[in-house]
Structure formats: C-alpha cells, structure tokens
Amino acid sequence: MRKIGIKLWPDGKKFYDQIKEQVDFIEIMAVVGEKYKWLENWKKPIVIHHEHSGMGINHANPKKKKINLRSTKWAQKLATKFKAKKIIVHPGNVENKDCSLAEVVKQLKPLKDKRIIFENLIYIDKHSGTYMFAYNWHELHYLCKKFKTGICLDFSHATISAKELMIDPKAYLKDFRRLPIKHLHICDGKLELPVDLHLHLQEGNFPLKKYLKIFPKNIDITIETGKDIKKAMHDITFVRNNN
C-alpha cells in the first residue's frame, strides 16, 4: 500500500502538530541552517528535499558551484540526522550558456550519495522564464544512468510540461514509467493554465484519479498543497481512497 506524506518548511510546526497522526512520513525542505528540532521525536520516515532554483540553487550552473555544494552538504546533514533514505534534487535550469546536464553530473556525482533522486521539472518555468533541465524522459534517463538512481515524479510538473509541448498529459506521464520511479509528488492545477499552482486536490481539473492509476501502489507520494488543515485532511483521504 502506498505511503502518504506531506511537505513541510521550517515554519511548518503548527501544521505538523495538526496533521502528524494522519500521515505515514514527512518531507522537509532542507533550508540551509534550519535544523527542524521539532521533528526530532518523529518516529516515522522523513524525506529530504534539497533547496532549488527558488532559493538560488542551480546544479547546472558552474558559476553557482560553491553555493550549490553548501546547500547539498546541508541536505546531506539533515538526511543523516533523520535517517532519510531519499534526497530529492531539482537538476537545474538554463541561466546562461554554460549551464548543462553534464555540469549537474560534475557537481553531484563526486559526492557518491545514493540517497539522491532527481525530480522532473517544468519545460519552461513561468516564474523565471527559463528552460529547465530534466523535464522529459530522455534527460532524466541520462541522470538515472549516470548516478544509478531513480526519480521523483511530480504530476504537476509533468502536466505543465505536456501542455507547453502540446502533448496529452496522461500519455506524457505514462512515458516516465520506463524510469525507476522512487517517489511521487501530487497537487492539483488547471489544465488551461500552465503554472505550478499547488492547489488542494479537486480544486483544479487535473485528472488525478487517472494519474494515480498509472503508477504502482507501492510508490510513496507527497501531497504538495496548501496548509488549510480541513482541505489537507481531504487531500489525504482522496489519495488513500484512490490507492
């Protein structure tokens, strides 16, 4: 049976206290310097999410190697502290002509951390206006092969990429089944609006029930929605009922 978790940031203690009994694991954003002391008595699994472009991190950019490494070291430290088996990483985006997938490999592979898995990103990020790496099967396959690892498949990222590329989202998602999927991310959104909205489940029009049927039921899934406790409880119930 699929394990269900929610994603928390450093300011998430109040929400955690309200919902901790309803989830099987917690995913935390590894913001540098934040120790999550309020999770030290949590007995269930924890998944680590590495800082990403929203916080200035870009593993594809050689000019950011120093801050990238600092961020990675912190994610590793938290993973060790909480005995996490997965560190979810966004490969990066094109900020300049020197950015590449090869640079992602160059920066991260020497760490030899088998906990790292790569998340699929959005073809064109509307917030930054930049092309993002690992939005498709081919680039994720390249990373999986180089690192001998798997992926975190984000339903919203895949749906938005498919719409930008004028491909059927369900068919686009099915293509990722050829990769070793280690984790899933779910939220709702609007098919007519290619933006990562992180809506509560059934507040948008993504065919989420169909999406969930595409993938094996033994893959853990993080609900990436808002922190309205009533709606979050509905999100958890929705995923459990569609397992």
C-alpha positions as CSV (number, residue, x, y, z in Angstrom):
1,M,0.0,0.0,0.0
2,R,1.2,3.5,-0.9
3,K,2.6,5.6,2.0
4,I,1.3,9.2,2.1
5,G,3.2,12.2,3.3
6,I,3.0,16.0,3.4
7,K,5.7,18.5,2.7
8,L,6.9,20.9,5.4
9,W,9.1,24.0,5.5
10,P,10.8,25.4,8.6
11,D,7.7,27.3,9.7
12,G,5.5,24.2,9.5
13,K,5.4,23.1,13.1
14,K,1.8,24.2,13.8
15,F,0.6,22.4,10.7
16,Y,2.7,19.3,11.6
17,D,1.1,19.2,15.1
18,Q,-2.4,19.2,13.5
19,I,-1.8,16.6,10.9
20,K,1.0,14.3,12.1
21,E,-1.3,11.5,13.1
22,Q,-2.8,11.3,9.6
23,V,0.4,10.8,7.5
24,D,3.0,8.0,7.1
25,F,6.0,10.2,6.5
26,I,7.1,13.8,6.3
27,E,9.0,15.5,3.5
28,I,11.0,18.6,4.6
29,M,12.7,21.4,2.6
30,A,16.4,21.4,3.6
31,V,16.7,25.2,4.0
32,V,20.3,25.8,5.0
33,G,20.7,26.5,8.7
34,E,17.2,25.1,9.6
35,K,17.6,22.1,11.9
36,Y,13.9,21.1,12.3
37,K,14.4,20.4,16.0
38,W,10.6,20.0,16.4
39,L,10.8,16.8,14.3
40,E,13.4,15.1,16.4
41,N,10.8,13.0,18.2
42,W,9.1,12.0,15.0
43,K,9.3,8.2,14.7
44,K,8.1,7.7,11.1
45,P,10.2,8.2,7.9
46,I,11.5,11.6,6.7
47,V,12.3,12.5,3.1
48,I,14.6,15.4,2.4
49,H,14.0,17.9,-0.4
50,H,17.1,19.8,-1.5
51,E,16.9,23.6,-1.9
52,H,16.1,24.6,-5.5
53,S,16.1,27.5,-8.0
54,G,13.6,29.4,-5.9
55,M,16.3,29.7,-3.3
56,G,19.1,30.5,-5.9
57,I,20.4,26.9,-6.3
58,N,21.2,25.6,-9.8
59,H,23.3,22.5,-10.1
60,A,23.5,23.0,-13.9
61,N,25.3,26.3,-13.4
62,P,29.1,26.1,-12.9
63,K,29.1,29.7,-11.5
64,K,27.0,28.5,-8.6
65,K,29.1,25.5,-7.6
66,K,30.0,26.9,-4.2
67,I,26.5,27.8,-3.0
68,N,25.2,24.6,-4.6
69,L,27.7,22.5,-2.6
70,R,26.9,24.3,0.6
71,S,23.2,23.6,0.1
72,T,23.9,19.9,-0.8
73,K,26.0,19.4,2.3
74,W,23.2,20.7,4.5
75,A,20.7,18.4,2.8
76,Q,23.0,15.5,3.4
77,K,23.4,16.5,7.0
78,L,19.7,16.6,7.6
79,A,19.3,13.3,5.8
80,T,21.9,11.7,8.1
81,K,20.3,13.2,11.2
82,F,16.8,12.0,10.3
83,K,18.0,8.7,8.7
84,A,16.3,9.7,5.4
85,K,16.7,7.3,2.5
86,K,15.9,9.9,-0.1
87,I,17.2,13.4,-1.0
88,I,15.1,14.9,-3.8
89,V,17.1,17.2,-6.1
90,H,16.0,19.6,-8.9
91,P,18.7,19.3,-11.5
92,G,18.5,23.0,-12.5
93,N,17.7,25.4,-15.3
94,V,19.4,27.4,-18.1
95,E,20.6,30.7,-16.6
96,N,23.4,31.2,-19.0
97,K,25.2,29.4,-21.9
98,D,27.4,27.4,-19.6
99,C,24.5,25.6,-17.9
100,S,24.2,21.9,-18.8
101,L,23.2,18.5,-17.6
102,A,26.8,17.5,-17.7
103,E,27.5,20.1,-15.1
104,V,24.9,18.6,-12.8
105,V,26.8,15.3,-13.0
106,K,30.1,17.1,-12.5
107,Q,28.9,18.8,-9.3
108,L,26.9,16.0,-7.7
109,K,28.4,12.7,-8.8
110,P,31.7,13.1,-6.8
111,L,29.6,13.1,-3.6
112,K,28.7,9.4,-4.3
113,D,25.4,9.8,-2.3
114,K,23.0,7.0,-3.2
115,R,20.2,8.9,-1.5
116,I,19.9,11.4,-4.3
117,I,17.0,11.1,-6.7
118,F,16.1,13.6,-9.4
119,E,12.8,15.4,-9.8
120,N,11.2,16.1,-13.2
121,L,10.9,19.8,-13.7
122,I,8.8,22.1,-16.0
123,Y,9.8,22.6,-19.6
124,I,9.6,26.4,-19.3
125,D,9.3,27.9,-15.8
126,K,6.8,30.8,-16.0
127,H,8.3,32.5,-12.9
128,S,11.8,32.8,-14.3
129,G,11.1,32.4,-18.0
130,T,13.9,29.9,-18.3
131,Y,14.2,26.4,-19.8
132,M,14.5,23.8,-17.1
133,F,16.5,20.6,-17.3
134,A,15.0,17.1,-16.7
135,Y,11.5,18.0,-17.9
136,N,11.4,14.9,-20.1
137,W,12.1,11.2,-20.1
138,H,15.4,11.5,-22.0
139,E,17.2,13.9,-19.7
140,L,16.0,12.0,-16.6
141,H,17.2,8.8,-18.1
142,Y,20.6,10.3,-18.6
143,L,20.8,11.3,-15.0
144,C,19.5,8.0,-13.7
145,K,22.1,6.2,-15.8
146,K,25.0,8.4,-14.6
147,F,24.0,8.2,-10.9
148,K,22.5,4.7,-10.9
149,T,19.5,6.2,-9.2
150,G,15.8,6.9,-9.7
151,I,13.4,9.8,-9.9
152,C,10.7,11.7,-8.0
153,L,7.9,12.1,-10.5
154,D,5.9,15.4,-10.0
155,F,2.4,15.1,-11.5
156,S,2.0,18.9,-11.8
157,H,5.4,19.5,-13.4
158,A,4.7,16.7,-16.0
159,T,1.3,18.1,-16.7
160,I,2.5,21.6,-17.3
161,S,5.4,20.4,-19.5
162,A,3.0,18.3,-21.5
163,K,0.6,21.3,-22.1
164,E,3.6,23.5,-23.0
165,L,4.7,20.9,-25.5
166,M,1.1,20.3,-26.7
167,I,1.2,16.6,-25.7
168,D,-1.5,14.7,-23.9
169,P,-0.6,14.9,-20.2
170,K,-1.7,11.3,-19.4
171,A,0.4,9.9,-22.3
172,Y,3.3,12.1,-21.2
173,L,3.1,10.7,-17.6
174,K,3.0,7.2,-18.9
175,D,6.3,7.7,-20.7
176,F,8.0,8.1,-17.3
177,R,7.1,4.6,-16.3
178,R,10.2,3.4,-18.2
179,L,12.3,5.1,-15.4
180,P,12.9,3.8,-11.9
181,I,10.3,5.9,-10.0
182,K,11.2,6.1,-6.3
183,H,8.7,8.8,-5.2
184,L,5.7,10.8,-6.3
185,H,4.5,14.4,-5.8
186,I,0.9,15.3,-6.2
187,C,-1.1,18.6,-6.2
188,D,-3.9,19.9,-8.3
189,G,-3.8,22.6,-11.0
190,K,-5.6,24.0,-14.1
191,L,-5.0,22.3,-17.4
192,E,-5.7,25.6,-19.2
193,L,-3.1,27.5,-17.1
194,P,0.4,26.1,-17.3
195,V,1.6,27.3,-13.9
196,D,2.5,25.2,-10.9
197,L,-0.4,26.3,-8.6
198,H,-0.1,23.6,-5.8
199,L,-3.9,23.7,-5.4
200,H,-5.6,21.4,-2.9
201,L,-6.8,18.1,-4.6
202,Q,-10.0,18.5,-6.6
203,E,-9.8,22.3,-6.5
204,G,-8.4,22.2,-10.1
205,N,-9.1,20.0,-13.1
206,F,-6.1,17.7,-13.3
207,P,-7.4,14.1,-13.8
208,L,-5.7,13.0,-10.6
209,K,-7.6,9.7,-10.2
210,K,-6.4,8.6,-13.7
211,Y,-2.9,9.8,-12.9
212,L,-2.8,7.7,-9.7
213,K,-3.9,4.6,-11.6
214,I,-0.9,4.8,-13.9
215,F,1.7,4.0,-11.3
216,P,2.3,1.1,-8.9
217,K,0.6,1.5,-5.5
218,N,3.9,0.8,-3.6
219,I,5.4,4.2,-4.5
220,D,5.3,6.7,-1.7
221,I,3.6,10.0,-2.5
222,T,4.0,13.5,-1.0
223,I,1.0,15.8,-1.1
224,E,2.2,19.3,-2.1
225,T,-0.7,21.5,-1.4
226,G,-1.6,24.4,0.9
227,K,-1.8,24.3,4.7
228,D,-5.5,24.6,5.3
229,I,-6.0,21.8,7.7
230,K,-9.5,20.9,6.6
231,K,-8.6,20.8,3.0
232,A,-5.3,18.9,3.7
233,M,-7.3,16.2,5.5
234,H,-9.5,15.9,2.4
235,D,-6.3,15.6,0.3
236,I,-5.1,12.7,2.4
237,T,-8.5,11.0,2.2
238,F,-8.6,11.5,-1.6
239,V,-5.2,9.8,-2.1
240,R,-6.0,7.0,0.3
241,N,-9.3,6.3,-1.4
242,N,-7.7,6.2,-4.8
243,N,-4.8,3.8,-3.8
